[in-house]
Amino acid sequence: TQLLEQSPQFLSIQEGENLTVYCNSSSVFSSLQWYRQEPGEGPVLLVTVVTGGEVKKLKRLTFQFGDARKDSSLHITAAQPGDTGLYLCAGAPGGDMRFGAGTRLTVKP
Amino acid sequence: NAGVMQNPRHLVRRRGQEARLRCSPMKGHSHVYWYRQLPEEGLKFMVYLQKENIIDESGMPKERFSAEFPKEGPSILRIQQVVRGDSAAYFCASSPPTTGHYGYTFGSGTRLTVV
């Protein structure tokens, strides 16, 4: 069983659509991070959420941390082909970061 | 300010050979983490090191795998007597001492292919 469960595993949508991906756990985290990984590259940090209920916006991306700090969501408005990639959530229950299996997003033009 | 540098980017080894993967952390970062990624999968934690110390190696196979982060020079992930199942992308990340829980900086990875 994964510490962080991400859903859906795969998502294929048309340009201009909205989408939400989820990251859930039974554990409480002091913070959660979201990364995006493109083919052939390492993950790149998008955002860190720290406070329960916190909402952060990064252009068309909206990140929310659950009130109980066990889950997080990423909402993308008007998706573009450049948003294509693997979206990973991560948290550090102990001294080092553990990752979910990711949501692989494809945005078709 | 250079990011996390990993080399080589691609490495091909025959079964039974040794693979050495190098990682130079960002300037000012003293914590290094190694992860393995299989195709179509997420990142699996392997080992967490500080200078001259292994902090957590719970994700690393007990046999054939070792890691070090010497006082001088890059961190090295060493795989002895490689097998086909070792083929994967290996990523290194670094963080400064006090902000590790606020995100890591990753390198571009080393893609190991065992033939």
Backbone of each chain as ProteinMPNN parsed JSONL, in Angstrom:
{"seq_chain_A": "TQLLEQSPQFLSIQEGENLTVYCNSSSVFSSLQWYRQEPGEGPVLLVTVVTGGEVKKLKRLTFQFGDARKDSSLHITAAQPGDTGLYLCAGAPGGDMRFGAGTRLTVKP", "coords_chain_A": {"N_chain_A": [[0.855, -1.202, 0.0], [0.557, 2.185, -0.91], [1.945, 5.033, 0.676], [1.101, 7.542, -0.074], [-1.652, 8.01, -2.005], [-2.464, 8.485, -5.304], [-4.843, 9.837, -7.57], [-6.672, 10.43, -10.637], [-4.848, 7.627, -12.087], [-4.146, 7.835, -14.74], [-4.884, 10.396, -17.113], [-6.525, 11.794, -19.769], [-7.199, 14.521, -21.696], [-8.92, 17.14, -23.568], [-7.528, 20.128, -24.926], [-8.216, 23.1, -23.145], [-10.085, 22.119, -21.39], [-11.067, 21.599, -17.922], [-9.547, 20.17, -14.971], [-9.12, 17.951, -12.155], [-6.838, 16.549, -9.908], [-5.944, 14.134, -7.401], [-4.536, 13.586, -4.136], [-4.097, 11.39, -1.619], [-3.979, 10.287, 1.804], [-3.679, 8.239, 4.755], [-2.204, 9.212, 6.708], [-1.013, 12.018, 8.633], [0.426, 15.017, 7.513], [3.049, 17.387, 7.879], [3.571, 19.054, 5.821], [2.874, 19.137, 2.291], [4.066, 18.454, -0.977], [3.891, 19.325, -4.441], [4.959, 18.114, -7.546], [6.033, 18.393, -10.962], [6.823, 16.293, -13.615], [8.546, 15.958, -16.596], [8.989, 14.018, -19.611], [12.079, 12.284, -19.599], [13.316, 13.974, -17.815], [14.085, 15.29, -14.49], [11.882, 15.535, -11.588], [10.168, 18.636, -11.026], [9.731, 21.058, -8.599], [6.551, 22.343, -7.867], [4.852, 23.494, -5.91], [4.552, 24.029, -2.353], [2.45, 23.08, 0.24], [1.372, 23.991, 3.442], [-0.287, 24.702, 5.627], [-3.28, 23.462, 7.089], [-6.173, 23.4, 5.067], [-5.217, 25.319, 3.406], [-4.967, 27.222, 0.398], [-3.326, 27.521, -2.635], [-2.322, 29.397, -5.47], [-1.058, 29.084, -8.758], [-0.724, 30.602, -11.458], [-2.708, 29.054, -13.745], [-3.064, 26.897, -12.136], [-4.369, 25.461, -9.21], [-3.848, 24.7, -5.907], [-4.761, 22.73, -3.138], [-4.721, 22.115, 0.333], [-5.854, 19.651, 2.494], [-8.11, 20.099, 5.292], [-7.488, 18.461, 7.468], [-4.909, 17.877, 6.939], [-4.221, 15.567, 5.538], [-4.6, 15.146, 2.911], [-4.524, 16.33, -0.505], [-5.257, 18.439, -3.305], [-5.038, 19.135, -6.816], [-5.966, 21.465, -9.093], [-6.484, 22.205, -12.442], [-7.121, 24.793, -14.614], [-8.549, 25.347, -17.779], [-6.809, 23.627, -19.421], [-3.67, 23.205, -21.096], [-1.634, 22.0, -23.867], [1.014, 22.154, -23.001], [0.827, 21.536, -20.35], [1.015, 18.871, -20.114], [2.289, 15.972, -18.564], [3.826, 14.189, -15.794], [2.353, 14.278, -12.72], [3.248, 14.584, -9.461], [2.696, 13.957, -6.038], [4.125, 14.6, -2.833], [5.398, 13.848, 0.416], [6.824, 14.135, 3.708], [6.877, 11.929, 6.021], [8.688, 11.086, 7.853], [12.123, 11.532, 8.036], [12.681, 11.92, 5.363], [11.608, 12.448, 1.924], [8.662, 11.03, 0.603], [7.053, 9.675, -2.255], [3.989, 9.779, -4.137], [2.506, 7.584, -6.645], [1.848, 9.037, -8.832], [0.029, 11.065, -11.269], [-0.557, 10.702, -14.59], [-0.806, 13.031, -16.963], [-2.255, 13.889, -20.026], [-2.658, 16.327, -22.397], [-4.5, 17.049, -25.104], [-4.144, 18.75, -28.207]], "CA_chain_A": [[0.0, 0.0, 0.0], [1.305, 3.43, -1.009], [1.71, 6.037, 1.713], [0.327, 8.585, -0.738], [-2.404, 7.459, -3.12], [-2.849, 9.523, -6.25], [-5.864, 9.449, -8.536], [-6.553, 9.134, -11.308], [-3.492, 7.258, -12.485], [-3.977, 8.401, -16.076], [-5.939, 11.335, -17.471], [-6.32, 12.338, -21.097], [-8.266, 15.499, -21.921], [-8.715, 18.08, -24.67], [-7.116, 21.49, -24.588], [-9.3, 23.98, -22.732], [-10.878, 21.497, -20.317], [-10.587, 21.693, -16.547], [-9.325, 18.863, -14.369], [-8.633, 17.905, -10.782], [-6.184, 15.311, -9.493], [-6.021, 14.009, -5.95], [-3.458, 12.933, -3.397], [-4.73, 11.052, -0.342], [-3.222, 9.449, 2.729], [-4.253, 8.069, 6.096], [-1.251, 9.855, 7.611], [-0.998, 13.475, 8.702], [1.699, 15.57, 7.062], [3.298, 18.792, 8.206], [3.488, 19.751, 4.537], [2.872, 18.302, 1.086], [4.592, 19.131, -2.163], [3.512, 18.862, -5.771], [6.005, 18.217, -8.546], [5.705, 17.95, -12.314], [7.963, 15.663, -14.275], [8.401, 15.781, -18.043], [9.781, 12.849, -20.058], [13.526, 12.442, -19.689], [13.816, 14.97, -16.873], [13.737, 15.084, -13.103], [10.715, 16.297, -11.131], [10.361, 20.041, -10.699], [8.801, 21.464, -7.553], [5.548, 23.349, -8.219], [4.347, 24.216, -4.746], [4.488, 23.365, -1.054], [1.348, 23.534, 1.086], [1.814, 23.787, 4.816], [-1.358, 24.895, 6.606], [-4.537, 22.799, 6.766], [-7.146, 24.268, 4.408], [-4.528, 26.317, 2.585], [-5.136, 27.212, -1.056], [-2.293, 28.295, -3.331], [-2.549, 29.469, -6.919], [0.114, 29.284, -9.599], [-1.343, 30.839, -12.772], [-3.945, 28.275, -13.934], [-3.033, 25.752, -11.225], [-4.813, 25.747, -7.852], [-3.498, 23.613, -5.001], [-5.435, 22.826, -1.845], [-4.305, 21.171, 1.379], [-7.03, 19.326, 3.285], [-8.168, 20.647, 6.648], [-6.831, 17.538, 8.387], [-3.532, 17.728, 6.431], [-3.995, 14.2, 5.075], [-4.849, 15.039, 1.485], [-4.334, 17.55, -1.274], [-5.753, 18.366, -4.68], [-4.486, 20.064, -7.808], [-6.961, 21.773, -10.113], [-5.952, 22.976, -13.577], [-8.164, 25.457, -15.404], [-8.24, 25.557, -19.208], [-5.542, 22.927, -19.633], [-2.964, 23.411, -22.364], [-0.712, 20.882, -24.154], [2.214, 22.318, -22.188], [0.593, 20.984, -19.008], [1.247, 17.427, -20.184], [3.398, 15.504, -17.737], [3.523, 13.351, -14.635], [2.177, 15.108, -11.532], [3.573, 13.793, -8.28], [2.633, 14.588, -4.723], [5.161, 14.066, -1.959], [5.403, 14.308, 1.795], [7.9, 13.565, 4.521], [6.373, 11.479, 7.321], [9.855, 10.964, 8.72], [13.174, 12.468, 7.671], [12.912, 12.046, 3.93], [10.391, 12.624, 1.146], [8.098, 9.867, -0.082], [6.246, 10.127, -3.377], [2.925, 8.985, -4.712], [2.825, 6.985, -7.944], [1.675, 10.066, -9.847], [-1.034, 11.112, -12.278], [0.024, 11.024, -15.9], [-1.764, 13.877, -17.678], [-2.027, 14.211, -21.438], [-3.584, 17.338, -22.899], [-4.459, 16.984, -26.566], [-4.479, 20.04, -28.835]], "C_chain_A": [[0.887, 1.246, 0.0], [0.962, 4.325, 0.171], [0.831, 7.153, 1.174], [-0.327, 7.975, -1.974], [-2.831, 8.589, -4.04], [-3.873, 8.988, -7.24], [-6.269, 10.65, -9.382], [-5.104, 8.843, -11.676], [-3.157, 7.851, -13.84], [-5.153, 9.328, -16.366], [-5.59, 11.936, -18.829], [-7.491, 13.255, -21.424], [-7.926, 16.37, -23.124], [-8.27, 19.435, -24.121], [-8.345, 22.331, -24.23], [-10.172, 23.41, -21.616], [-10.241, 21.763, -18.952], [-10.401, 20.294, -15.977], [-8.88, 19.018, -12.923], [-7.992, 16.543, -10.536], [-6.011, 15.341, -7.99], [-4.836, 13.248, -5.382], [-3.991, 12.674, -1.998], [-3.843, 10.148, 0.5], [-4.016, 9.275, 4.021], [-3.355, 8.726, 7.146], [-1.397, 11.373, 7.558], [0.397, 13.967, 8.326], [1.844, 17.02, 7.522], [3.283, 19.656, 6.948], [3.403, 18.718, 3.418], [3.408, 19.126, -0.072], [3.979, 18.514, -3.411], [4.669, 19.13, -6.728], [5.402, 17.866, -9.906], [6.982, 17.412, -12.957], [7.655, 15.478, -15.748], [9.311, 14.638, -18.482], [11.263, 13.175, -20.156], [14.126, 13.434, -18.717], [13.454, 14.586, -15.441], [12.508, 15.887, -12.712], [11.106, 17.731, -10.783], [9.293, 20.45, -9.692], [7.864, 22.557, -8.053], [5.162, 24.182, -7.007], [4.499, 23.364, -3.5], [3.297, 23.948, -0.302], [1.64, 23.096, 2.511], [0.652, 23.803, 5.822], [-2.626, 24.172, 6.167], [-5.544, 23.774, 6.19], [-6.533, 25.289, 3.471], [-4.822, 26.12, 1.104], [-4.034, 28.075, -1.663], [-2.573, 28.252, -4.824], [-1.241, 29.771, -7.625], [-0.421, 29.367, -11.014], [-2.635, 30.022, -12.876], [-4.034, 27.065, -13.004], [-3.446, 26.208, -9.833], [-4.571, 24.511, -6.993], [-4.227, 23.828, -3.68], [-4.914, 21.745, -0.912], [-5.524, 20.913, 2.247], [-6.95, 19.864, 4.706], [-7.402, 19.778, 7.645], [-5.384, 17.251, 7.992], [-3.205, 16.282, 6.07], [-4.119, 14.083, 3.561], [-4.654, 16.389, 0.818], [-4.917, 17.351, -2.666], [-5.075, 19.43, -5.527], [-5.54, 20.243, -8.886], [-6.294, 22.613, -11.196], [-7.128, 23.507, -14.386], [-7.677, 25.648, -16.833], [-6.891, 24.941, -19.561], [-4.983, 23.178, -21.036], [-2.025, 22.232, -22.614], [0.573, 20.958, -23.342], [2.057, 21.818, -20.767], [0.817, 19.476, -18.971], [2.45, 17.038, -19.351], [2.906, 14.598, -16.631], [3.481, 14.258, -13.405], [2.307, 14.228, -10.294], [3.323, 14.602, -7.023], [3.639, 13.888, -3.827], [5.03, 14.657, -0.571], [6.455, 13.563, 2.575], [7.355, 13.162, 5.884], [7.49, 11.322, 8.336], [10.892, 11.97, 8.289], [13.351, 12.694, 6.192], [11.591, 11.947, 3.168], [9.96, 11.316, 0.496], [7.097, 10.368, -1.108], [5.082, 9.193, -3.653], [3.337, 8.462, -6.073], [2.568, 7.953, -9.097], [0.42, 9.943, -10.67], [-0.395, 11.544, -13.579], [-1.024, 11.74, -16.738], [-1.314, 14.089, -19.115], [-3.093, 15.206, -21.874], [-3.424, 17.398, -24.411], [-4.856, 18.324, -27.169], [-5.809, 19.961, -29.588]], "O_chain_A": [[1.829, 1.361, 0.785], [-0.186, 4.366, 0.612], [-0.062, 7.648, 1.861], [0.356, 7.486, -2.874], [-3.484, 9.539, -3.607], [-3.789, 7.845, -7.689], [-6.216, 11.781, -8.899], [-4.242, 9.717, -11.584], [-2.039, 8.31, -14.073], [-6.275, 9.082, -15.923], [-4.515, 12.506, -19.018], [-8.643, 12.82, -21.43], [-6.804, 16.348, -23.632], [-8.603, 19.816, -22.999], [-9.369, 22.284, -24.911], [-10.917, 24.148, -20.971], [-9.062, 22.1, -18.842], [-11.024, 19.34, -16.444], [-8.345, 20.05, -12.518], [-8.545, 15.511, -10.914], [-5.94, 16.404, -7.375], [-4.227, 12.402, -6.036], [-4.303, 13.613, -1.267], [-3.063, 9.352, -0.023], [-4.907, 10.065, 4.331], [-3.706, 8.787, 8.324], [-1.849, 11.932, 6.559], [1.407, 13.414, 8.759], [0.874, 17.777, 7.547], [3.011, 20.855, 7.016], [3.813, 17.569, 3.585], [3.222, 20.341, -0.13], [3.603, 17.342, -3.43], [5.271, 20.204, -6.727], [4.407, 17.147, -9.998], [8.058, 18.001, -12.852], [6.625, 14.909, -16.107], [10.29, 14.325, -17.805], [11.656, 14.198, -20.717], [15.323, 13.713, -18.78], [12.64, 13.693, -15.202], [12.126, 16.819, -13.419], [12.211, 18.0, -10.313], [8.103, 20.218, -9.904], [8.31, 23.569, -8.594], [5.145, 25.411, -7.061], [4.567, 22.137, -3.574], [3.149, 25.167, -0.216], [2.095, 21.979, 2.754], [0.625, 23.003, 6.757], [-3.011, 24.256, 5.001], [-5.757, 24.851, 6.747], [-7.251, 26.043, 2.813], [-4.914, 24.992, 0.62], [-3.834, 29.219, -1.255], [-2.997, 27.234, -5.372], [-0.433, 30.583, -7.173], [-0.56, 28.352, -11.697], [-3.579, 30.298, -12.136], [-4.989, 26.292, -13.085], [-2.945, 27.213, -9.327], [-5.034, 23.417, -7.315], [-4.305, 24.945, -3.169], [-4.694, 20.606, -1.322], [-6.169, 21.861, 2.695], [-5.864, 20.058, 5.252], [-6.749, 20.292, 8.553], [-4.71, 16.46, 8.651], [-2.08, 15.819, 6.261], [-3.784, 13.047, 2.987], [-4.623, 17.434, 1.467], [-5.051, 16.222, -3.138], [-4.611, 20.46, -5.037], [-5.958, 19.274, -9.519], [-5.625, 23.604, -10.905], [-8.015, 22.754, -14.787], [-6.54, 26.057, -17.067], [-5.955, 25.64, -19.949], [-5.72, 23.337, -22.009], [-1.655, 21.533, -21.67], [1.162, 19.924, -23.026], [3.047, 21.685, -20.047], [0.807, 18.875, -17.897], [3.498, 17.68, -19.414], [1.719, 14.282, -16.545], [4.465, 14.927, -13.09], [1.568, 13.26, -10.116], [3.683, 15.776, -6.941], [3.966, 12.721, -4.039], [4.612, 15.802, -0.396], [6.921, 12.5, 2.166], [7.367, 13.97, 6.813], [7.26, 11.414, 9.542], [10.584, 13.157, 8.181], [14.104, 13.583, 5.795], [10.595, 11.438, 3.682], [10.771, 10.592, -0.081], [6.385, 11.346, -0.879], [5.167, 7.985, -3.436], [4.384, 8.838, -6.601], [3.021, 7.715, -10.217], [-0.181, 8.873, -10.766], [0.226, 12.603, -13.667], [-2.007, 11.137, -17.17], [-0.16, 14.422, -19.386], [-4.289, 14.949, -21.733], [-2.364, 17.748, -24.93], [-5.796, 18.965, -26.698], [-6.245, 20.951, -30.175]]}, "seq_chain_B": "NAGVMQNPRHLVRRRGQEARLRCSPMKGHSHVYWYRQLPEEGLKFMVYLQKENIIDESGMPKERFSAEFPKEGPSILRIQQVVRGDSAAYFCASSPPTTGHYGYTFGSGTRLTVV", "coords_chain_B": {"N_chain_B": [[23.996, 29.925, -10.442], [24.529, 26.668, -10.237], [22.358, 23.873, -10.731], [21.323, 20.668, -9.391], [23.631, 18.306, -10.31], [23.898, 15.516, -12.298], [25.697, 12.696, -13.383], [26.731, 9.86, -15.365], [24.366, 10.925, -17.963], [23.244, 8.89, -19.389], [23.789, 5.417, -19.103], [25.195, 2.406, -20.0], [25.441, -0.908, -19.169], [26.825, -4.181, -19.064], [25.439, -7.262, -17.923], [26.521, -8.174, -14.701], [28.575, -6.326, -14.534], [29.85, -3.298, -12.942], [28.081, -0.392, -11.873], [28.439, 3.077, -11.586], [27.065, 5.906, -10.302], [26.889, 9.391, -10.305], [26.431, 12.316, -8.287], [26.244, 15.703, -7.869], [25.384, 17.949, -5.467], [23.278, 20.916, -5.189], [24.876, 24.078, -4.679], [25.601, 24.811, -1.356], [23.789, 23.006, -0.395], [23.512, 20.316, 1.791], [22.352, 17.901, 2.086], [21.546, 14.861, 0.573], [19.615, 12.841, -1.589], [18.649, 9.735, -2.949], [16.723, 8.341, -5.56], [14.8, 5.829, -7.26], [13.338, 5.199, -10.402], [11.061, 3.398, -12.213], [9.9, 2.712, -15.574], [6.874, 4.398, -16.317], [6.185, 4.631, -13.658], [6.12, 5.96, -10.241], [8.432, 7.683, -8.03], [10.777, 5.871, -6.166], [11.998, 5.835, -2.958], [15.404, 5.532, -2.037], [17.879, 6.101, -0.561], [19.171, 8.307, 1.984], [21.453, 10.793, 2.53], [23.891, 12.61, 4.41], [26.801, 14.71, 4.521], [29.394, 12.467, 4.711], [27.842, 10.696, 6.148], [25.369, 8.166, 6.361], [22.029, 8.542, 6.56], [19.481, 7.389, 6.278], [18.853, 4.386, 4.923], [16.836, 2.761, 4.213], [15.389, 2.179, 1.922], [17.013, 0.97, 0.154], [18.265, -1.827, -1.615], [19.639, -4.631, 0.115], [21.713, -6.124, -0.867], [24.374, -5.673, -3.15], [24.004, -2.916, -3.66], [25.224, 0.316, -2.82], [25.911, 3.452, -1.188], [27.47, 6.646, -0.977], [28.563, 9.75, 0.454], [31.009, 11.665, 0.342], [33.296, 13.777, 2.248], [34.563, 15.527, 0.51], [33.748, 16.099, -2.868], [31.442, 14.418, -5.173], [28.265, 12.777, -4.412], [27.995, 9.247, -4.544], [26.304, 6.616, -6.075], [26.474, 3.244, -6.048], [26.309, 0.303, -7.89], [26.808, -2.999, -7.774], [27.668, -5.851, -9.797], [25.561, -5.787, -11.807], [22.15, -6.466, -12.754], [19.485, -7.285, -15.107], [17.14, -6.308, -14.009], [17.925, -4.034, -12.699], [17.821, -1.981, -14.436], [16.757, 1.245, -14.929], [15.642, 4.629, -14.225], [17.656, 6.713, -12.319], [17.419, 9.042, -9.85], [18.765, 11.903, -8.289], [18.438, 14.06, -5.525], [18.681, 17.189, -3.798], [18.864, 19.094, -0.743], [18.864, 21.996, 1.4], [20.066, 22.143, 4.831], [17.949, 22.785, 6.647], [15.491, 22.979, 5.401], [14.408, 20.76, 4.19], [11.887, 19.575, 4.217], [10.396, 21.228, 2.716], [10.574, 20.877, 0.047], [12.465, 19.461, -2.607], [15.35, 19.78, -4.76], [15.813, 18.417, -7.845], [18.068, 16.445, -9.865], [18.671, 15.745, -13.388], [18.758, 13.073, -13.743], [20.081, 9.698, -14.123], [20.005, 7.383, -16.618], [20.009, 4.06, -16.492], [20.858, 1.271, -18.308], [20.812, -2.139, -18.49], [22.349, -4.64, -20.234]], "CA_chain_B": [[24.038, 28.872, -9.406], [24.194, 25.421, -10.911], [21.436, 22.996, -10.035], [21.857, 19.359, -9.059], [24.255, 17.746, -11.511], [24.073, 14.074, -12.292], [26.35, 12.12, -14.553], [26.361, 10.268, -16.717], [22.928, 10.964, -18.226], [22.901, 7.539, -19.837], [24.842, 4.459, -18.778], [24.884, 1.051, -20.434], [26.324, -1.886, -18.561], [26.506, -5.592, -19.26], [25.153, -7.996, -16.683], [27.709, -8.526, -13.938], [29.481, -5.192, -14.376], [29.517, -2.336, -11.896], [27.603, 0.921, -12.314], [28.685, 4.166, -10.64], [26.267, 7.073, -10.644], [27.402, 10.514, -9.538], [25.504, 13.41, -8.034], [26.767, 16.879, -7.173], [24.216, 18.723, -5.021], [23.33, 22.365, -5.358], [25.774, 24.775, -3.766], [24.953, 25.13, -0.094], [22.954, 21.884, 0.036], [24.337, 19.288, 2.413], [21.566, 16.678, 2.171], [21.384, 14.229, -0.731], [18.653, 11.745, -1.598], [18.619, 8.99, -4.207], [15.449, 7.695, -5.868], [14.771, 5.032, -8.481], [12.061, 5.283, -11.099], [10.844, 2.483, -13.325], [9.002, 3.317, -16.574], [5.444, 4.536, -15.989], [5.966, 4.566, -12.216], [6.6, 7.092, -9.455], [9.787, 7.629, -7.482], [10.95, 5.04, -4.98], [13.107, 6.281, -2.124], [16.467, 4.55, -1.81], [18.81, 6.413, 0.517], [19.299, 9.714, 2.357], [22.796, 10.964, 3.065], [24.537, 13.888, 4.655], [28.246, 14.556, 4.323], [30.081, 11.4, 5.454], [26.896, 9.923, 6.966], [24.135, 7.629, 5.8], [20.985, 8.826, 7.535], [18.381, 6.431, 6.106], [19.052, 3.565, 3.72], [15.778, 1.754, 4.294], [14.85, 1.867, 0.614], [18.066, 0.441, -0.7], [18.465, -3.277, -1.487], [20.755, -4.96, 1.015], [22.795, -6.697, -1.652], [24.915, -5.07, -4.384], [23.833, -1.461, -3.722], [25.827, 1.107, -1.755], [25.932, 4.883, -1.481], [28.33, 7.434, -0.114], [28.613, 11.186, 0.213], [32.235, 11.983, 1.058], [33.513, 15.165, 2.656], [34.848, 16.251, -0.723], [33.339, 15.395, -4.071], [30.019, 14.127, -5.322], [27.692, 11.555, -3.866], [28.096, 8.134, -5.479], [25.468, 5.422, -5.908], [27.231, 2.165, -6.678], [25.577, -0.953, -8.045], [27.741, -4.049, -8.188], [27.133, -7.039, -10.47], [24.22, -5.368, -12.24], [21.238, -7.405, -13.407], [18.557, -6.568, -15.977], [16.149, -5.625, -13.182], [18.444, -2.748, -12.207], [17.564, -0.961, -15.456], [15.808, 2.227, -14.41], [16.193, 5.978, -14.088], [18.053, 6.989, -10.941], [17.42, 10.483, -9.632], [19.343, 12.45, -7.077], [17.886, 15.354, -5.118], [19.394, 17.77, -2.663], [18.167, 20.136, 0.007], [19.672, 22.57, 2.467], [19.875, 21.403, 6.085], [16.781, 23.059, 7.481], [14.247, 23.142, 4.652], [14.155, 19.569, 3.382], [10.471, 19.263, 4.131], [9.752, 22.208, 1.875], [10.805, 20.58, -1.361], [13.805, 19.099, -3.046], [15.78, 20.095, -6.126], [16.238, 17.18, -8.483], [18.855, 16.42, -11.079], [17.996, 15.221, -14.584], [18.737, 11.627, -13.672], [20.923, 8.791, -14.904], [19.244, 6.246, -17.125], [20.852, 2.882, -16.539], [20.358, 0.147, -19.089], [21.643, -3.335, -18.339], [22.126, -5.509, -21.408]], "C_chain_B": [[23.584, 27.567, -10.034], [23.227, 24.626, -10.057], [22.125, 21.71, -9.65], [22.379, 18.711, -10.342], [24.435, 16.245, -11.343], [24.811, 13.643, -13.547], [26.725, 10.675, -14.297], [24.839, 10.361, -16.88], [22.421, 9.588, -18.642], [24.093, 6.633, -19.566], [24.375, 3.079, -19.204], [25.918, 0.128, -19.826], [25.852, -3.286, -18.924], [26.238, -6.229, -17.9], [26.46, -8.394, -16.002], [28.702, -7.402, -13.757], [29.025, -4.304, -13.222], [29.04, -1.039, -12.536], [27.873, 1.931, -11.21], [27.962, 5.403, -11.135], [26.688, 8.215, -9.716], [26.375, 11.63, -9.416], [26.21, 14.515, -7.277], [25.591, 17.748, -6.762], [24.371, 20.2, -5.351], [24.283, 22.963, -4.334], [25.007, 25.138, -2.501], [24.049, 24.026, 0.431], [23.858, 20.783, 0.6], [23.606, 17.96, 2.546], [21.326, 16.155, 0.756], [20.473, 13.018, -0.603], [18.743, 11.063, -2.953], [17.272, 8.283, -4.327], [15.612, 6.882, -7.142], [13.38, 5.126, -9.087], [12.044, 4.294, -12.252], [9.881, 3.142, -14.312], [7.551, 3.298, -16.113], [5.167, 4.436, -14.492], [6.469, 5.83, -11.53], [8.008, 6.844, -8.944], [9.817, 6.788, -6.219], [12.187, 5.49, -4.216], [14.13, 5.161, -1.95], [17.28, 4.891, -0.562], [18.894, 7.92, 0.709], [20.651, 9.853, 3.047], [23.065, 12.426, 3.41], [26.037, 13.654, 4.493], [28.805, 13.509, 5.284], [29.144, 10.564, 6.329], [25.733, 9.408, 6.13], [23.062, 7.779, 6.861], [19.871, 7.775, 7.479], [18.632, 5.671, 4.815], [17.981, 2.485, 3.626], [15.209, 1.348, 2.939], [15.851, 1.204, -0.313], [18.179, -1.077, -0.51], [19.716, -3.58, -0.672], [21.961, -5.465, 0.245], [23.12, -5.787, -2.831], [24.827, -3.543, -4.445], [24.551, -0.798, -2.539], [25.84, 2.569, -2.176], [26.86, 5.566, -0.503], [28.224, 8.897, -0.498], [29.828, 11.677, 0.991], [32.329, 13.467, 1.401], [33.791, 16.051, 1.445], [34.351, 15.43, -1.909], [31.867, 15.026, -4.065], [29.56, 12.923, -4.509], [27.742, 10.483, -4.955], [27.078, 7.059, -5.091], [26.142, 4.326, -6.718], [26.383, 0.907, -6.71], [26.562, -1.983, -8.576], [26.978, -5.181, -8.878], [25.701, -6.782, -10.958], [23.47, -6.503, -12.923], [20.228, -6.59, -14.198], [17.531, -5.774, -15.165], [16.627, -4.311, -12.6], [18.218, -1.63, -13.216], [16.446, -0.032, -14.986], [16.441, 3.605, -14.548], [16.471, 6.221, -12.613], [18.19, 8.503, -10.795], [18.037, 10.813, -8.278], [18.655, 13.785, -6.796], [18.714, 15.882, -3.969], [18.524, 18.816, -1.98], [19.143, 20.751, 1.001], [19.306, 21.923, 3.793], [18.522, 21.591, 6.741], [15.469, 23.083, 6.728], [13.919, 21.928, 3.807], [12.692, 19.257, 3.221], [9.725, 20.261, 3.27], [10.127, 22.045, 0.411], [12.27, 20.336, -1.667], [14.07, 19.66, -4.441], [16.367, 18.826, -6.721], [17.204, 17.438, -9.627], [18.051, 15.82, -12.215], [18.046, 13.705, -14.673], [19.822, 10.938, -14.487], [20.059, 7.614, -15.318], [20.179, 5.073, -17.33], [20.151, 1.797, -17.34], [21.328, -1.012, -18.928], [21.315, -4.29, -19.474], [22.759, -6.885, -21.193]], "O_chain_B": [[22.402, 27.382, -10.325], [23.261, 24.69, -8.828], [23.352, 21.647, -9.585], [21.654, 18.588, -11.329], [25.041, 15.774, -10.381], [24.574, 14.166, -14.635], [27.006, 10.292, -13.161], [24.102, 9.91, -16.003], [21.314, 9.183, -18.289], [25.246, 7.015, -19.767], [23.294, 2.633, -18.819], [27.122, 0.353, -19.952], [24.658, -3.545, -19.07], [26.749, -5.784, -16.872], [27.385, -8.888, -16.647], [29.592, -7.5, -12.912], [27.976, -4.522, -12.615], [29.522, -0.637, -13.594], [27.575, 1.681, -10.042], [28.211, 5.887, -12.239], [26.825, 8.031, -8.507], [25.563, 11.858, -10.314], [26.717, 14.299, -6.176], [24.865, 18.241, -7.625], [25.443, 20.665, -5.738], [24.469, 22.411, -3.25], [23.912, 25.698, -2.56], [23.588, 24.091, 1.57], [24.835, 20.377, -0.03], [24.168, 16.994, 3.062], [20.952, 16.908, -0.143], [20.55, 12.266, 0.368], [18.894, 11.723, -3.982], [16.751, 7.716, -3.367], [16.446, 7.194, -7.992], [12.375, 5.13, -8.376], [12.889, 4.338, -13.146], [9.124, 4.035, -13.931], [7.068, 2.297, -15.583], [4.03, 4.182, -14.094], [7.147, 6.66, -12.137], [8.685, 5.911, -9.375], [8.996, 6.963, -5.319], [13.289, 5.522, -4.764], [13.774, 4.0, -1.743], [17.369, 4.094, 0.371], [18.722, 8.703, -0.226], [20.959, 9.144, 4.005], [22.536, 13.343, 2.783], [26.478, 12.514, 4.345], [28.704, 13.645, 6.503], [29.615, 9.799, 7.17], [25.184, 10.129, 5.297], [23.173, 7.205, 7.944], [19.379, 7.33, 8.515], [18.623, 6.257, 3.732], [18.198, 1.428, 3.033], [14.607, 0.281, 2.82], [15.53, 0.915, -1.466], [18.188, -1.561, 0.622], [20.72, -2.874, -0.763], [23.101, -5.256, 0.659], [22.221, -5.202, -3.435], [25.543, -2.937, -5.242], [24.494, -1.285, -1.41], [25.785, 2.888, -3.364], [27.022, 5.135, 0.639], [27.848, 9.24, -1.619], [29.71, 12.06, 2.155], [31.554, 14.29, 0.915], [33.312, 17.182, 1.368], [34.516, 14.211, -1.943], [31.144, 15.279, -3.102], [30.372, 12.156, -3.991], [27.555, 10.775, -6.137], [27.001, 6.648, -3.933], [26.352, 4.466, -7.922], [25.813, 0.496, -5.699], [27.081, -1.854, -9.685], [25.81, -5.435, -8.587], [24.763, -7.475, -10.566], [24.057, -7.369, -13.571], [20.108, -5.379, -14.013], [17.103, -4.698, -15.582], [15.826, -3.546, -12.063], [18.403, -0.457, -12.891], [15.336, -0.473, -14.687], [17.603, 3.74, -14.93], [15.62, 5.964, -11.762], [18.959, 9.151, -11.504], [17.855, 10.109, -7.285], [18.334, 14.538, -7.715], [19.367, 15.122, -3.254], [17.579, 19.346, -2.564], [20.121, 20.119, 1.399], [18.305, 21.209, 3.861], [17.992, 20.653, 7.336], [14.415, 23.197, 7.354], [13.219, 22.05, 2.802], [12.286, 18.724, 2.188], [8.51, 20.138, 3.113], [10.005, 22.987, -0.372], [13.171, 20.923, -1.067], [13.146, 19.969, -5.194], [17.297, 18.237, -6.17], [17.173, 18.488, -10.27], [16.896, 15.433, -12.037], [17.447, 13.114, -15.572], [20.399, 11.516, -15.408], [19.461, 6.936, -14.483], [21.03, 5.082, -18.22], [18.999, 1.454, -17.077], [22.521, -0.877, -19.199], [20.168, -4.697, -19.656], [22.676, -7.746, -22.068]]}, "name": "protein", "num_of_chains": 2, "seq": "TQLLEQSPQFLSIQEGENLTVYCNSSSVFSSLQWYRQEPGEGPVLLVTVVTGGEVKKLKRLTFQFGDARKDSSLHITAAQPGDTGLYLCAGAPGGDMRFGAGTRLTVKPNAGVMQNPRHLVRRRGQEARLRCSPMKGHSHVYWYRQLPEEGLKFMVYLQKENIIDESGMPKERFSAEFPKEGPSILRIQQVVRGDSAAYFCASSPPTTGHYGYTFGSGTRLTVV"}
